[in-house]
Amino acid sequence: MNYNIWNKWDTLETCMVGNNYFPEFFDGVDPKAGDPLKRICEETLEDIDNFKDILKQFGVTIIQPTMDPAQRFLDNPSEVPRGPLQPRDHFLVLGNDCYITGNDHPAIYERLCRYGKVIDIRLPADKPTPLDENFYNKIKGEDFPCYDDFVENRLNEDFFLPSVWDELVNDFKIGTACSSANSMMIGKKFFIGKDSDIPFPYSVDELNTFGTGFSEFDIEFVDLDGHVDGNFHPIKPGAILSLYDIDLYKNNFPGWDVCYLPDQSWNNLEPFLELKKQNQGKWWLAGEEDNSIFTNFVETWLSDWVGYVEETVFDVNVLMLDEHHCCVTNIKNEQVNSFFKKHKVEPVYVPWRHRFFWDGGLHCITLDLKRKGTQKEYLNG
Protein backbone atom coordinates (compact mmCIF):
# COMPACT_ATOMS: atom_id res chain seq x y z
CA MET A 1 0.00 0.00 0.00
CA ASN A 2 1.76 3.16 -1.26
CA TYR A 3 -0.71 5.70 0.15
CA ASN A 4 -2.23 5.76 3.62
CA ILE A 5 -3.36 9.14 4.99
CA TRP A 6 -6.30 9.44 7.41
CA ASN A 7 -5.22 12.34 9.61
CA LYS A 8 -2.34 14.76 10.21
CA TRP A 9 -0.58 13.10 13.17
CA ASP A 10 -0.11 9.37 12.67
CA THR A 11 3.59 8.44 12.42
CA LEU A 12 4.91 9.69 9.07
CA GLU A 13 6.54 6.95 6.99
CA THR A 14 6.86 8.32 3.45
CA CYS A 15 6.83 11.94 2.32
CA MET A 16 7.49 13.95 -0.82
CA VAL A 17 9.66 17.01 -0.25
CA GLY A 18 9.63 19.80 -2.83
CA ASN A 19 12.57 20.88 -4.93
CA ASN A 20 13.72 24.08 -6.58
CA TYR A 21 15.81 25.46 -9.43
CA PHE A 22 19.59 25.53 -9.07
CA PRO A 23 21.23 28.96 -8.61
CA GLU A 24 22.74 28.64 -12.09
CA PHE A 25 19.22 28.76 -13.49
CA PHE A 26 19.53 32.58 -13.38
CA ASP A 27 22.91 32.78 -15.15
CA GLY A 28 22.97 35.74 -17.55
CA VAL A 29 20.21 37.67 -15.78
CA ASP A 30 21.02 41.25 -14.75
CA PRO A 31 22.97 40.79 -11.50
CA LYS A 32 20.70 43.25 -9.67
CA ALA A 33 17.94 40.68 -10.14
CA GLY A 34 19.95 37.53 -10.72
CA ASP A 35 22.18 37.68 -7.65
CA PRO A 36 19.30 37.87 -5.10
CA LEU A 37 17.47 35.11 -6.96
CA LYS A 38 20.58 32.92 -6.98
CA ARG A 39 20.93 33.45 -3.24
CA ILE A 40 17.30 32.50 -2.70
CA CYS A 41 17.75 29.33 -4.76
CA GLU A 42 21.00 28.34 -3.07
CA GLU A 43 19.72 28.86 0.46
CA THR A 44 16.39 27.24 -0.35
CA LEU A 45 18.15 24.09 -1.54
CA GLU A 46 20.33 24.13 1.59
CA ASP A 47 17.26 24.35 3.81
CA ILE A 48 15.52 21.57 1.87
CA ASP A 49 18.53 19.29 2.31
CA ASN A 50 18.56 20.04 6.04
CA PHE A 51 14.83 19.33 6.26
CA LYS A 52 15.36 16.00 4.51
CA ASP A 53 18.08 15.09 7.02
CA ILE A 54 15.71 15.83 9.90
CA LEU A 55 12.96 13.73 8.36
CA LYS A 56 15.37 10.84 7.84
CA GLN A 57 16.35 11.01 11.52
CA PHE A 58 12.71 10.24 12.30
CA GLY A 59 12.71 7.28 9.93
CA VAL A 60 10.84 8.97 7.08
CA THR A 61 11.42 7.73 3.53
CA ILE A 62 11.69 10.69 1.16
CA ILE A 63 10.91 11.05 -2.52
CA GLN A 64 11.60 14.27 -4.40
CA PRO A 65 10.97 15.75 -7.87
CA THR A 66 14.06 15.84 -10.09
CA MET A 67 15.37 19.08 -11.58
CA ASP A 68 17.49 19.55 -14.72
CA PRO A 69 20.74 21.31 -13.69
CA ALA A 70 21.29 22.51 -17.26
CA GLN A 71 18.04 24.46 -17.47
CA ARG A 72 18.38 28.26 -17.69
CA PHE A 73 15.81 30.99 -17.31
CA LEU A 74 17.03 32.87 -20.40
CA ASP A 75 16.51 29.83 -22.64
CA ASN A 76 12.76 30.40 -22.62
CA PRO A 77 11.70 33.02 -20.07
CA SER A 78 8.07 33.23 -21.13
CA GLU A 79 7.51 29.49 -20.58
CA VAL A 80 9.22 28.93 -17.24
CA PRO A 81 6.95 27.20 -14.70
CA ARG A 82 7.37 27.75 -11.00
CA GLY A 83 9.60 25.13 -9.45
CA PRO A 84 8.24 21.91 -7.90
CA LEU A 85 8.61 23.41 -4.44
CA GLN A 86 5.07 23.04 -3.13
CA PRO A 87 3.78 19.62 -4.21
CA ARG A 88 0.74 19.88 -1.94
CA ASP A 89 -0.87 22.69 -3.96
CA HIS A 90 -2.17 20.55 -6.83
CA PHE A 91 -2.07 17.03 -5.44
CA LEU A 92 -4.21 15.25 -2.87
CA VAL A 93 -3.51 12.11 -0.86
CA LEU A 94 -6.74 10.91 0.70
CA GLY A 95 -7.02 7.53 2.39
CA ASN A 96 -5.32 5.07 0.05
CA ASP A 97 -5.57 7.19 -3.12
CA CYS A 98 -3.49 9.95 -4.67
CA TYR A 99 -4.99 12.51 -7.06
CA ILE A 100 -3.64 15.18 -9.36
CA THR A 101 -6.11 18.05 -9.19
CA GLY A 102 -4.36 20.88 -11.05
CA ASN A 103 -1.29 21.75 -13.10
CA ASP A 104 2.07 22.38 -11.49
CA HIS A 105 5.68 21.66 -12.43
CA PRO A 106 5.64 18.35 -14.35
CA ALA A 107 8.46 16.91 -12.21
CA ILE A 108 6.02 16.46 -9.30
CA TYR A 109 3.61 14.34 -11.32
CA GLU A 110 6.42 12.35 -12.93
CA ARG A 111 7.95 11.44 -9.56
CA LEU A 112 4.61 10.51 -7.99
CA CYS A 113 3.76 8.29 -10.96
CA ARG A 114 7.00 6.39 -10.37
CA TYR A 115 6.02 5.96 -6.73
CA GLY A 116 2.42 4.82 -7.18
CA LYS A 117 -0.84 5.26 -9.07
CA VAL A 118 -2.06 8.85 -9.48
CA ILE A 119 -5.71 9.47 -10.38
CA ASP A 120 -6.26 12.44 -12.68
CA ILE A 121 -9.24 14.63 -11.74
CA ARG A 122 -8.01 17.85 -13.33
CA LEU A 123 -10.55 20.01 -15.07
CA PRO A 124 -9.99 20.27 -18.85
CA ALA A 125 -7.67 23.20 -19.45
CA ASP A 126 -9.63 24.41 -22.47
CA LYS A 127 -13.18 24.10 -21.09
CA PRO A 128 -15.17 26.47 -18.86
CA THR A 129 -15.80 25.42 -15.29
CA PRO A 130 -19.37 24.26 -14.51
CA LEU A 131 -20.18 27.51 -12.70
CA ASP A 132 -23.28 27.59 -10.54
CA GLU A 133 -26.21 29.77 -11.63
CA ASN A 134 -25.81 32.55 -9.07
CA PHE A 135 -22.12 33.02 -9.81
CA TYR A 136 -22.64 32.79 -13.57
CA ASN A 137 -25.36 35.45 -13.53
CA LYS A 138 -23.11 37.65 -11.41
CA ILE A 139 -20.20 37.62 -13.85
CA LYS A 140 -21.86 37.24 -17.25
CA GLY A 141 -21.82 40.06 -19.76
CA GLU A 142 -24.52 41.07 -22.20
CA ASP A 143 -23.11 38.76 -24.90
CA PHE A 144 -23.22 35.70 -22.63
CA PRO A 145 -25.98 33.12 -23.20
CA CYS A 146 -28.52 32.44 -20.47
CA TYR A 147 -27.45 30.02 -17.79
CA ASP A 148 -29.41 27.02 -19.11
CA ASP A 149 -27.85 27.45 -22.56
CA PHE A 150 -24.41 27.80 -20.96
CA VAL A 151 -24.83 24.50 -19.10
CA GLU A 152 -26.11 22.67 -22.17
CA ASN A 153 -23.31 23.93 -24.44
CA ARG A 154 -20.46 24.35 -21.98
CA LEU A 155 -18.20 21.93 -23.87
CA ASN A 156 -19.10 23.28 -27.32
CA GLU A 157 -16.79 26.16 -28.18
CA ASP A 158 -18.62 26.88 -31.46
CA PHE A 159 -21.79 27.85 -29.58
CA PHE A 160 -20.14 30.88 -27.94
CA LEU A 161 -18.83 34.13 -29.31
CA PRO A 162 -15.00 33.89 -29.31
CA SER A 163 -14.69 36.71 -26.77
CA VAL A 164 -17.19 35.04 -24.43
CA TRP A 165 -15.46 31.65 -24.73
CA ASP A 166 -12.06 33.19 -23.97
CA GLU A 167 -13.46 34.99 -20.94
CA LEU A 168 -15.12 31.87 -19.56
CA VAL A 169 -12.00 29.76 -20.01
CA ASN A 170 -9.36 32.28 -18.92
CA ASP A 171 -11.02 34.63 -16.43
CA PHE A 172 -13.46 32.35 -14.63
CA LYS A 173 -11.54 29.11 -14.67
CA ILE A 174 -11.56 27.38 -11.29
CA GLY A 175 -8.49 25.27 -11.86
CA THR A 176 -7.98 23.00 -8.85
CA ALA A 177 -10.82 20.83 -7.56
CA CYS A 178 -9.21 20.33 -4.17
CA SER A 179 -5.75 19.51 -2.91
CA SER A 180 -3.83 18.59 0.21
CA ALA A 181 -3.37 22.33 0.74
CA ASN A 182 -7.00 23.42 0.68
CA SER A 183 -8.50 20.43 2.46
CA MET A 184 -8.07 18.52 5.72
CA MET A 185 -8.94 14.91 6.54
CA ILE A 186 -9.67 14.00 10.15
CA GLY A 187 -10.58 10.36 10.56
CA LYS A 188 -13.93 9.95 8.82
CA LYS A 189 -14.43 13.64 8.03
CA PHE A 190 -12.99 15.47 5.01
CA PHE A 191 -13.12 19.27 5.06
CA ILE A 192 -12.72 21.12 1.74
CA GLY A 193 -12.07 24.85 1.92
CA LYS A 194 -13.60 27.16 -0.65
CA ASP A 195 -14.18 30.84 -1.16
CA SER A 196 -17.86 31.58 -0.62
CA ASP A 197 -17.95 33.68 -3.82
CA ILE A 198 -16.45 31.01 -6.08
CA PRO A 199 -18.36 27.80 -6.90
CA PHE A 200 -16.68 24.47 -6.33
CA PRO A 201 -16.35 22.62 -9.65
CA TYR A 202 -17.59 19.22 -8.41
CA SER A 203 -20.53 18.06 -6.32
CA VAL A 204 -20.07 15.56 -3.50
CA ASP A 205 -21.66 12.87 -5.69
CA GLU A 206 -19.15 13.61 -8.44
CA LEU A 207 -16.23 13.51 -6.01
CA ASN A 208 -17.38 10.10 -4.78
CA THR A 209 -16.94 8.71 -8.30
CA PHE A 210 -13.19 9.50 -8.29
CA GLY A 211 -11.72 6.29 -6.94
CA THR A 212 -12.37 5.07 -3.42
CA GLY A 213 -10.65 7.90 -1.55
CA PHE A 214 -13.51 10.40 -1.38
CA SER A 215 -16.21 7.83 -0.72
CA GLU A 216 -14.48 6.78 2.51
CA PHE A 217 -15.22 10.20 4.06
CA ASP A 218 -18.09 12.41 5.07
CA ILE A 219 -17.32 15.47 2.90
CA GLU A 220 -18.03 18.98 4.15
CA PHE A 221 -17.35 22.28 2.40
CA VAL A 222 -16.15 25.11 4.64
CA ASP A 223 -15.85 28.79 3.73
CA LEU A 224 -12.21 29.76 4.19
CA ASP A 225 -10.07 32.39 2.45
CA GLY A 226 -6.83 30.91 1.18
CA HIS A 227 -5.51 27.43 1.78
CA VAL A 228 -6.90 25.40 4.67
CA ASP A 229 -3.38 24.60 5.88
CA GLY A 230 -2.77 28.32 6.31
CA ASN A 231 -5.87 28.64 8.48
CA PHE A 232 -5.78 25.73 10.92
CA HIS A 233 -3.93 22.51 11.63
CA PRO A 234 -5.00 19.71 14.00
CA ILE A 235 -1.79 18.47 15.63
CA LYS A 236 -3.26 15.47 17.48
CA PRO A 237 -6.67 14.32 18.71
CA GLY A 238 -8.12 17.18 20.76
CA ALA A 239 -5.64 19.94 19.82
CA ILE A 240 -5.63 22.51 16.98
CA LEU A 241 -3.44 25.42 15.88
CA SER A 242 -5.62 28.09 14.33
CA LEU A 243 -6.00 31.66 13.14
CA TYR A 244 -8.46 33.79 15.11
CA ASP A 245 -11.29 34.15 12.61
CA ILE A 246 -12.05 30.48 11.91
CA ASP A 247 -15.66 29.61 12.73
CA LEU A 248 -15.47 25.86 12.43
CA TYR A 249 -14.78 24.24 15.76
CA LYS A 250 -17.94 24.49 17.87
CA ASN A 251 -19.93 22.20 15.57
CA ASN A 252 -17.16 20.07 14.07
CA PHE A 253 -14.56 19.80 16.84
CA PRO A 254 -16.55 19.82 20.10
CA GLY A 255 -14.33 19.89 23.15
CA TRP A 256 -11.07 20.33 21.23
CA ASP A 257 -8.46 22.71 22.62
CA VAL A 258 -7.72 25.49 20.09
CA CYS A 259 -4.58 27.64 20.17
CA TYR A 260 -5.59 30.88 18.43
CA LEU A 261 -2.64 32.68 16.87
CA PRO A 262 -2.50 36.42 16.07
CA ASP A 263 -1.36 37.72 12.69
CA GLN A 264 2.30 38.51 12.06
CA SER A 265 1.94 42.28 12.67
CA TRP A 266 3.31 43.25 9.27
CA ASN A 267 2.09 46.81 9.94
CA ASN A 268 4.94 47.20 12.42
CA LEU A 269 7.59 46.22 9.87
CA GLU A 270 8.55 49.34 7.94
CA PRO A 271 10.74 47.70 5.23
CA PHE A 272 7.91 45.34 4.29
CA LEU A 273 5.43 48.21 4.16
CA GLU A 274 7.69 50.09 1.74
CA LEU A 275 7.95 47.05 -0.53
CA LYS A 276 4.20 46.53 -0.27
CA LYS A 277 3.71 49.74 -2.26
CA GLN A 278 5.34 47.94 -5.19
CA ASN A 279 4.15 44.32 -4.87
CA GLN A 280 0.86 44.55 -2.89
CA GLY A 281 2.29 42.54 0.02
CA LYS A 282 2.83 39.37 -2.02
CA TRP A 283 6.43 38.61 -1.07
CA TRP A 284 9.46 39.93 0.78
CA LEU A 285 13.23 39.47 0.68
CA ALA A 286 14.92 41.34 3.52
CA GLY A 287 17.58 43.79 2.32
CA GLU A 288 16.23 44.09 -1.23
CA GLU A 289 13.31 46.44 -0.55
CA ASP A 290 14.93 49.25 -2.57
CA ASN A 291 16.13 47.04 -5.42
CA SER A 292 13.61 48.06 -8.08
CA ILE A 293 15.25 45.91 -10.77
CA PHE A 294 14.82 42.81 -8.62
CA THR A 295 11.23 43.76 -7.68
CA ASN A 296 10.26 44.44 -11.30
CA PHE A 297 11.85 41.18 -12.45
CA VAL A 298 9.90 39.12 -9.92
CA GLU A 299 6.65 40.94 -10.66
CA THR A 300 7.15 40.60 -14.43
CA TRP A 301 8.46 37.06 -14.78
CA LEU A 302 7.89 35.17 -11.54
CA SER A 303 4.39 36.16 -10.44
CA ASP A 304 3.35 32.48 -10.37
CA TRP A 305 6.23 31.69 -7.99
CA VAL A 306 5.00 33.86 -5.13
CA GLY A 307 1.72 34.19 -3.25
CA TYR A 308 0.42 36.71 -0.70
CA VAL A 309 2.74 36.40 2.26
CA GLU A 310 0.98 39.21 4.13
CA GLU A 311 -1.98 36.88 4.62
CA THR A 312 0.07 33.92 5.85
CA VAL A 313 0.78 32.87 9.44
CA PHE A 314 3.54 30.29 9.17
CA ASP A 315 3.16 29.04 12.74
CA VAL A 316 -0.02 27.28 11.59
CA ASN A 317 1.67 25.71 8.56
CA VAL A 318 3.45 22.86 10.37
CA LEU A 319 4.21 19.21 9.63
CA MET A 320 3.49 16.55 12.25
CA LEU A 321 5.99 13.70 12.35
CA ASP A 322 3.87 11.83 14.89
CA GLU A 323 1.64 12.74 17.82
CA HIS A 324 4.62 13.97 19.83
CA HIS A 325 6.85 15.78 17.30
CA CYS A 326 5.97 18.78 15.13
CA CYS A 327 8.22 20.48 12.55
CA VAL A 328 8.13 24.27 12.93
CA THR A 329 9.97 27.23 11.39
CA ASN A 330 9.71 29.45 14.47
CA ILE A 331 11.19 27.94 17.62
CA LYS A 332 10.61 31.13 19.65
CA ASN A 333 6.81 31.37 19.61
CA GLU A 334 6.13 31.02 23.33
CA GLN A 335 2.36 30.74 22.82
CA VAL A 336 2.79 27.77 20.50
CA ASN A 337 5.52 26.23 22.68
CA SER A 338 3.27 26.39 25.76
CA PHE A 339 0.46 24.77 23.79
CA PHE A 340 2.80 22.03 22.61
CA LYS A 341 4.02 21.39 26.15
CA LYS A 342 0.44 21.17 27.39
CA HIS A 343 -0.29 18.48 24.80
CA LYS A 344 3.07 16.67 25.10
CA VAL A 345 4.33 17.71 21.66
CA GLU A 346 7.97 18.57 21.07
CA PRO A 347 8.72 21.24 18.42
CA VAL A 348 11.38 20.24 15.89
CA TYR A 349 13.02 23.36 14.47
CA VAL A 350 13.50 23.41 10.70
CA PRO A 351 15.17 26.57 9.29
CA TRP A 352 13.21 27.89 6.30
CA ARG A 353 14.81 31.22 5.49
CA HIS A 354 12.86 32.25 2.42
CA ARG A 355 9.31 31.42 3.45
CA PHE A 356 8.45 35.13 3.08
CA PHE A 357 9.45 34.97 -0.59
CA TRP A 358 7.87 31.65 -1.48
CA ASP A 359 4.81 32.18 0.72
CA GLY A 360 4.97 28.55 1.77
CA GLY A 361 5.67 26.87 5.09
CA LEU A 362 6.83 23.36 5.97
CA HIS A 363 3.41 21.87 5.30
CA CYS A 364 3.30 23.53 1.86
CA ILE A 365 6.65 22.16 0.72
CA THR A 366 5.81 18.56 1.63
CA LEU A 367 3.18 16.02 0.65
CA ASP A 368 2.70 13.24 3.17
CA LEU A 369 2.13 10.00 1.28
CA LYS A 370 2.01 7.31 3.95
CA ARG A 371 1.45 7.31 7.68
CA LYS A 372 0.99 4.41 10.07
CA GLY A 373 -2.52 3.85 11.27
CA THR A 374 -6.06 3.28 10.05
CA GLN A 375 -9.22 5.31 9.69
CA LYS A 376 -10.86 6.13 13.02
CA GLU A 377 -13.64 8.39 14.27
CA TYR A 378 -12.36 11.51 16.06
CA LEU A 379 -15.22 14.00 15.74
CA ASN A 380 -18.32 12.28 17.08
CA GLY A 381 -18.36 14.50 20.17
Order of alpha helices (4+ residues) and beta strands (2+ residues): beta-alpha-beta-beta-beta-alpha-beta-alpha-alpha-alpha-beta-beta-alpha-beta-beta-beta-alpha-beta-alpha-alpha-beta-beta-alpha-beta-alpha-beta
